[in-house]
Amino acid sequence: MASEQQSVLEPDVPGLPAGPGPLPRPAPAARLTAALRARRRWLVPVLAVLLLAQMAAAMVTTAVQQTPTIDEPVYVATATDYLHEHRLRYNTEHPPLGKLVVMAGIAVADPHYDPSYKGDQGQVGRHLLYSSGNDPWRVMLWARLPVIVLTLLFGLVAFAFAREVLGTAAGLLALALYCFSPDVIAHGSLATLDVPSAGFVLTSAWLAWRARRRPRRYLPLAGAALGAAVATKMSALPAVPVLVALAVVSVWGARPGRALRALAAAAVVALTAVAVVWLSYLAVDPRLRALSADPVPAVPGLRGLLVDLMPFPQAYRDGMRMQFALEDYPWQGYLFGHLYTGSRWYYLPAALLVKTPLGMLALWAAGALALVAVRRLRPAAPYLLLPPAVLLASAMTGSRDFGTRYAVFMPMFLAVAGASVLTVRRRWARPVGGALVLFVAVSSLRAFPFYLPYANEAFGGPAKTHLWLHDSNVDWGQDLGRLADRLKERYPGERIWLVYKGSGVPAYYGIHAADPRKVPPGKVHGLLVVSDSSAAKARGELAELIDTSRPVDDVGHSITIYRR
């Protein structure tokens, strides 16, 4: 027995002494190789942690400094109503899961809430934050923190996805692109629904990819992630047929010719997604009462028929009818200095061109090309390119040209796709890829902490974004607190005239101002403060006031101070 153990522990290798005794020390080259491998094992998690840490610092700083954006008070009030009243009353045009995520932070903040207050959902949100004895800074920070945590977890998904498809170095590159994306940082630090919904779609695509090897384990998880996306925002619905089809591809690739298994895979993903949507509504109100504070419009024709056929709760279908009504509204858009009514099909691609770092754009294009051109990468191409392509095409048909937040899935998916550059067998691929990532990092860090109004260098940077775009691309009401500080520091005691676009209450922050649109232009003297989105859409008297005033200051690249 002893001789058998010896033969296992000390194999008969030419050059080694026979019999028991210590093995000779490995050669210096072997020791060096082992040391490098051990160092590499530590280096990857350290770099990943550093990338996520800088992203967390950027998002938390942003969350601490920014006042509520336009949509946030609605979501915060709805989450508070979920927590205290367990009813589906407010913001029924969006499903509840994203607001349940926000509710986790609201439960810690525990704000005072008056369920008897009468008003629309926007008024309820402002009343909660500013008229109920709560500290809006504290409430908003706790509401934003769960979304920040979720955004960081989606970064790990991007890393894992790229590492499994492309290798460890590509995983780090994908994580870097994700963590330095100004759009992901900006909207991942807000108590809103865009990043959670897009991140769940990314997670579903990754799990569908993993199902190629273990379909029984990963297909239900892919369906759950897809259901979470649809239970967060209805704009994720176009991803459902894509992910179901990818589930079929995964099973068919693992066991070719098994049509029944492929159909079963599609059914598992679809039914699991539907179940998650139902569970999200049941988590709010087990009785599923439809108590919307807003009237539900009738939707005639084919759209109404499709809504009736949806296998979702009545509240979800009512929300879908509200979304269709919003799509029929003649919204105003602003692109490259032109104000228009309606929508432009090319708005989102144009906005992404402005608001994406130049190095990131180059890596997106090169990575997508590599996925299609390199034979061994082609199996991953549908998982990485089809979901964002379909979602972007769907978003481009929408009537609301409000911002790249409607396409925040692009930097998430294309962070993984862009890492494909490292798989190209050319000497220039790795150094060029590294240089572009460094360019992205510098561009992103230079924008700190003003990520919401980010624009790349070709369009003049964050200070010039308002010349090209408006709304959540640049000015979403986030800088009211910074404006208050600026007025106290530099302009104490001066007369203030304010045109503010946002959900904050200026008086709460100590800004006592009048509306210049309510008096003759000749009476407006002192400081004219205008949100850049309002300036972009200014017509009539406001446009005249701005044209006859001198800009003297800029707050957060979203509010301009003029002197009259």
N, C-alpha and C positions, 0 to 999 in steps of 0.2 A: 504493500500500500504506500509505504514511504517512497519507494522508487517511482510509483506512478505520480505522486504529488510533485516529486522533484522534476519529472519530465515535463509536467505542465508549467511549473513555475520557471524552469530553466531550460528552454528549448535548445535542442542540439543545433547550434549555429556554428559554422566554421569560424575558427578564430577565438571562440570562447572556451574557457577551461572546462573540462568535464568534471562532474561530481559536484557535491554541495559546496557552498561558500558564497560570499558576496559577489554580485555581478560587477564587472568593471565599470568605471564611470563613463558616461557617454562622451563621444567626441565633442570638441568645442563647437563645431557646426551644428550638431544635433541639439546641444544645449541652447545655442542661440535661437534655433528654429522654435524650440519648445517655449523659450521665454517670449519670443515675439507672438506666438499663438496665445499664450496666457495674457499678454498685454492687450492683444486685440479683443479678447473676450471681455476684458474690463472696459476697453476704450469705447465700444459700441454703446453699452448702456449709459456710460458717463456722457457721451456726446448727445444721446437722446434726451437725457435728463436736462442737460444744459439748454438744449433747444426749447424744450417744453417749459423750462423755468423762465427763460426770457419772454416767451409768449404769455405765460401766466402773469409775469410782472407787468407787461404791457397792458393786458386786459384788466387786471385789478386796478392799476393806476387810472386807466380810462374810466372804469366803473366808479371809482371814488370821485373823480373830478367832474364828470358830466352830470348835468341836470337831466330830468326825464325827457326822453325824445317823444315824438308825437304819439306813437302807438303804445308806449310802455304803461302809462297810467291805466289804460283800458285793460291790459293783460294783468296788471297787478291787482286792480279792483276785482276782476273776474276770478283770479286765483284766491283772493281773500273771501269772496262770496262762496266759492267752492268749499273753502276750509270751514266757514262758519254756518252756511245755510244749506250746503249740499244740494244745489239746484243749478239747472242749466238756463240761467236767465240772461246773462250778459255775454256779448261777443259770440253769439251763436253762429256767426258767419265763419268761424274757425272751430275746428274740433278741439277737444279739451286737453290732449296729452301734453302739449307744450306748456300750457298753463298749470297743469299738475306738477310739472318740473319746477316752474316758478314757485308754486305753492310750498315746495319743500323749504325754500328760503323764507317765505312769508310766515310759515309756522314758527320759525326761529325768531323772526322780528316781532311777531305777535302784535301787529298794529291794532289800535282801537278801530272798530268798524260799526257803522250804523246801518243795518240792513233796511231800515224804514225810509232812508233818504230817497227822495224822488228826483229823477233826472235820467238823461240818457247815459250810456256807458262812459262817455268822455267826462261828463259832469260828475259821475260817481267816482271816477278815478281821481279827479282833481280834489273832490271833497275829502276823499280818504287821505290824500297826501298833505293837503294844505289847510283843511278846516276841521280836522277831527282830533287835533292835539298830538299828532304823530310827527316824528322827525323824518321828513322826506329823504334826507341824505341816507339815514340808516335803513329805512324801508327799501329804498331803491338798491342799495348795496346788497342787502340780503336777497332781494329778488333776483339780482343779476348773478350772484355767485353760483347757483346750480347750473345756469347756462354756461358759465365759464368752465366749470368742472367738466360738463358734457363736451364742450368744444375741445378741451385737452384730451379727453378720451378718444374723440374722433381722430385726433392727431396720431394716437397710437394705432388706430385702425389703418390710417394711410401708411404708416411705417410698416406694419405687418403685411399689408397687401403688397406693397412694393418689394419687400424683402422676400416674400414667398414667390413672387413672379420673376423678379429681376436680380435678387441677391442683396446681401447686407449693405454694401456701399450704396446701392440704389435706394434702399430703404431709408438710409440717413439723408440722402439727397431729397427724397420725397417729403420726409419730415421737415427738412429745412424749408422747402418751398411752402409747405402748409403753414409752418409756424411764423414765417415772415410775410404771409399774405395780408396786406392791409385790410382787404374786405373781410377776411375771416376774423382778424383781430377786432375790427370795428364792430361787427355785428355779433361776434361771439361774446362780447363784453356787455351786451344789452339783454334785457328781459323781454326778448322777442322770439319769434318762431322760425325765422328763416334758416339760421344755422342748425338748430336741432333737426328740422325736417330734412335738410340736405345731408346732414351727417348720417341720419338713419338710412337714407338711400345708399350712401357709400358703404355703410356697414352691410346692408343687404347684398350688394354686389360682391363684396369680399366673401361673405359667407356662401353665396352661390358658387363662387370660384372654388372655395374649399370643398364644396359638396361633390366636386369631381372625384374626390378620393373617398369621402365618407358621406354619402348622400343621406343616410338615415340620421346622422347626427346633425348635419348642417342645414339641410333643407328646411326643417321646422324653424330653426333660428333665423334663416334668411327670410322666411315668411313673417316671423315676429318683427324683425327690423323693418321690413317693408310696411307692415301694418302700423308700426310706430310712426313712420314717415307720414302715412296717409292720415293717421289720427292726430297729427300735429298741424299739417297744412293740406288743404285740398289740392293745391297746385302740384302735389306729389302724385296724384292719381295717374298721370300719363306714364309714370314709371312702372305701374303695376303690370301691364302686358309685357313690358320689356324684361322685367325680372322674372316673371313666370316663364317666358320663353328661354331665358338664360338657365333657369332651373332644368328645363327640358334638355337643353344642350349639355349641361353638366352630367345628367344621368345617362344620356345617350352616348356621351363620350366615354363614360366609365364602362358601360355595358351596351355596345352597339347592337342594334336590332331588337332591343327590348321596348317595343312601342307601349305596352301596358305600363311598364315601369316609368317611362317618360311621362305618360299621362297622369300617373299617380303622383309623380313629382310636382307637376303643375297644380294638381288639386291640393296637395299638401301646402304649397306656398300660398296659394290663393285663399284657402280656407283659414289658414293660420292668420294671414293678414286681416281677413274679415273679423276673426275672433278678437284680435287685439283692438280693433276699432270699437267693437261692442264693449269690451272690457274697460276701455278708457271712459266711455260714457257711464257704464255701471259704477265705476269707481267714484264718480261725482254724485250720481243719483241712482240708487238701485231701482227706483220706481220709473226711471226714464221719463219723467214729466217734461213735456214741451212747454216751457214757461218764458219764451223769448220776450224781452222787453220791447223789441222792435217788431213791427209788422212783417210778416213773411209774404213776399210778393208772389203772385201767380206767374208761372213760367209756361207759356203755351208751346205748342209744336213739338218738334223732335227733342229739344232740350228737356222739356217737361217730362216727356215719356222716359227719357234716359234717367232722369232723377228718380222717377217713380220705380224704376227697375233696380235701383241700387240696393244691394243687400245690407244696408246699414240702418241704424236707428232713425226714427223720424226726425230727431233733432239734427242729425247729420244732413239729411235730405233737405230740411228747411234751410240749413246753412248754405247748401249748394245753390238753392234758389236765390238766396241773398247775393251770393257771388255772381250769379248770372245777371242779376239786376245791377250790380256794381259795374260789370263789364259793359252794360248798355249805357252807362252814364258818360256824357261827353267831357272827359277829363282834359286838363291842359298839360302839355308837355313842354320841355325846354331842352334844346339840343344845339350845341355849337353856336349859341347866341340867338337862336330863333325860338320864339314862343309860338306855339300852335295848339289847336284844339283837335283832339283825337289822338291817334297813335301813329308811330312810324315803325314799320316792320324791322328796320335796321337799328332801332334805338339801342337795344341791349348790346349787340356787337360793337357799336360805336362807343357806348359808355364803358364797356370792358376795355376797349382800346385805350381810353383815357385813364382808367383807374387801376390798371394792372401794371406792375413794374415791368420795364422793358426787357430785362433779363428773363423774367418769368414768361413773357409772351414768346420769346425766342425758344425757351425750353419746352413750352407747350407744343409749339409747332414741330420742333425737332423730335420730341418724344412721340407725338402722334404719328409722325411719318415713320419713325423706327418701329413702332408697334405693327404697322401695316407692312413695312418693307422687309423686316427681318423674319424669316420663316419660323424660327423657334418661338417668337413672341406673338405670332398671329393668334394662337388660341386665346390669349388674354385680351386681345383687342376688343372683342364685343363687350366684355365685362367693364372695360375702362372707358370706352368711347361711346357706346350706344346709349347708356342711361343719360349722360350729360347732353348728348346731341338731341335726344328726344325731348328732354325737359327744356332745353334752350329753344327748340323749335316751337314747343307749346307756349313758352313764356313770350316769345316774339309775336304771337298772335293776340296777346292780351291788350287791353285798352289803357292800362295804367303805366305810363312811362315815368316811373318814380325813382328807379335806382337799380344798381347792380345787385342789391340784396335779393332781387327776384332771380338772380343767376348765381348765387353764392356757391352752388354745387360745382361750378366750373373750376375755381381754384382748388377745391377739394379733390375732385376726380383727376384733374390734369396735373396736380402735384405728383400723383402716382405715375401717370402717363409720361410726364416730363422726365422722370428718372430713367426712362428707357434709353436716354442718350448714353448712359454709361455702358450699355451693352454693345454699342457700336464698336466694331473691331478696327478702329483707326487710332493712330497715335495721338491725334488732337482731341479725341472725344472726352477723355477725363480732364485734361487741363482746361479745355474750353467750358465743359460743364461746371467745373469748380469755379472758374472765373465768373460765369453767369450767376451762379448761386451767390457768390460774394457781392456782385453788383446788386442782386435782389436784396440781400441783407442790408447793405448800406442804404439803399433807397428807402427801405422800410423803416430802419432805425432813425433816419433823418426826419421822418414824419412824426416821430414820437413827441407828444402823446395825441397828436391830431390825426388819427387814422380815418375817421369818417370822411373828412374832406380830401383824402389823398388823391393826387393825380401824379402820373409819372413825369419824368424830366422833359419829355418831348412836348408836354402840354403845360410846362411852367411850374409843376409841383403843386402842393396843397394850397398855396396862396392864390393860385390862378384857377382853381377848379370851378369857381362860381361863374367864370366867363364861358364855360362850356356846358355845364350841367346844373341841375338844381335838386331840391327836395333831399331825400336820404343820401344822395351822392355827396352832399356838401353841407347842408344846413337842415337838420332835423329837430331843431330846438334845443340842442345839447349844450349850448354855451351860455345859458342865462346866468348861471352862477359866476362864470368867468367875467361876464359883462358887469355884474354887480361889483366884483372886486376891482375891475379896471376903472369904473366910474368913481369909486371911492378913492383910489390911489391917485388918479391923474386929473379928475375933473370934479373935485368936491364943490358942492354948492351951485353947480351950473344947472340951467333949465334943460330938461330932457324931454325930447319928443321921440316916441318909440313906436315902431312897426315891427312886432315880434311874431314870427311864425313858430309856434310850438305849443306844448301842453303845460308848460310851467306857468306859475303865477308871479309876475314880476315884483309885485308889492311884497311878497313873502321874503324875497332876497334883498329888500331895501331899495328897489328901483321904483321911484315915484315919478311917473311920466304921463304925458298926455298923448293922445292920438292925433298926429298932424293932419290926418284926413278929415277931421271933424271941424276944422277951423279954416278960414281963408288963408292961402299961402303967405300972404303978407304978414300974418301974425306969428309965423313960425320962426323964432329966433333962438339961438343957442346951439345945442347939440341935437342933431337928427340921427337917430340910431335905427338902422334898418337891417333885418335879417336878409341875407343874400338871396334866398329863394323869393322873398317878397320883392326885392329889387329886380330880380330877373323877370318877374311877371308884372312889374309896375307899368301902369298906364295912367293917363289923365293927370290929376293933380300930384299924385305921388311921384310920377316920372318927372314932372316939372320941378318938384322940390329937390329931387336927387340931382337933376341936371344943373340946378342953380346953387348947389352946395359944394363944399370942398371936402373930399375925404381926408381925414386926419388920423385915423386909427383903424386897426383890424383886431377883432377878438376871435381867436380860435379858427381863423380862416372861414368863419361862417356868418359873422355879423360885422358890418362896417359902420364906423362912426364918422359922421359928416359934421362940419361946422357951418352954421348959417349966421 
